[in-house]
């Protein structure tokens, strides 16, 4: 099975031409395990940035100039060619950073002596999480896990020096399905999500915060028996917090230094950090049937538009342009219980339909600028 079918693919959308000036960064699509760039010309097909076919969704840098992404390692792809499909689970992978022309570098690769499904040779490799950018875009962080005997660690890569450093080693493997831990990087530090087994046999969502050098800042449990649906580092009136959404539809905020929790004073909303002061916001609200309706809000909280609701909370299907004035989203097709592969572009009340120009399915969501969340009091 192709790597693209194992995960949600994220389409990184950057520029639909309009009367207002926007970023000239091309639209980047993650299609069938590769990244494609589209310059906004509706008559022109996108050009391929990668040709590997086993790339995970990318993450746009804070300045909007580069993409970091996880890529299935050659030893695994070679094994696929030999034996065919593999069972589910995370597999050895590398990390790449490219620009919007497809030029870039591999910043993490497999160790010497790595092997996968080779007769007479023990399996050995490194599985990596999706990378996260430092707030200033100078470094990356990801979680690593040795394969097949899991030993977890956190690694920071400095793009200027081209060097990687393990900042936290010998972390306990997560409970349940073996996989690297998810990470994010905020002003407070590096945030790591872990799942551990509680004393009563239930799963515990545990978050730990580290300095960029690996010093522990805090560690706290969230949810108290509820199922965690989504989490993100976000701004709450100048205070950086962890925002968590649970299966009951309730958001909670956690102080990253102490782990103290509170209910937010408004609904968390997406905005474009490339135009933080002028960006519209995308706010997800629970509708009358228990699903989520996303709304475009002006700076004063006025609802400018409501977009098609969906029963699932999948923020990757809704995105703001770099200037924060356009919204890209997919329709949810209730009869098929899935999202459409057609991207709609809303701007100042006008909707433009952008069909998939290369006739491949968009296997995930959309991203148009670096992702950022904030909580605006009184909205909700």
Buried (B, 14 or more C-beta within 10 A) or exposed (E): EBBBEBBBBBBBBBBBEBEEEBBEBBBBBBBBBBBBBBBBEEEEEBEBBBEBBBBBBBBBBBEBEBBBBBBBBBBBBEBBEEEEEBEEEBBBBBBBBBBBEBEBEEBBBBEEEBBBBEEEEEBBBBBBBBBBBBBEBBBBBBBBBBBBEBBBBBBBBBBEEEEBBEBBEEBEBBBEEBBBBBBBBBEBBBBBBBBBEEEEEEBBBBBBBBEBEBEEBBEBBBBEEBEBBBBBBBBBEEBBBBBBBBEEBEBBBBBBBEBEBEEBBBBBBBBBBBBEEEBBBBBBBBEEEEBBBBBBBEEEBEEBBEBBBBEEBBBBBBBBBBBBBBBBBBBBBEEEEEBBBEBBBBBEEEEBEBEBBBEBEBBBBBBBBBBBBBBBEEBB
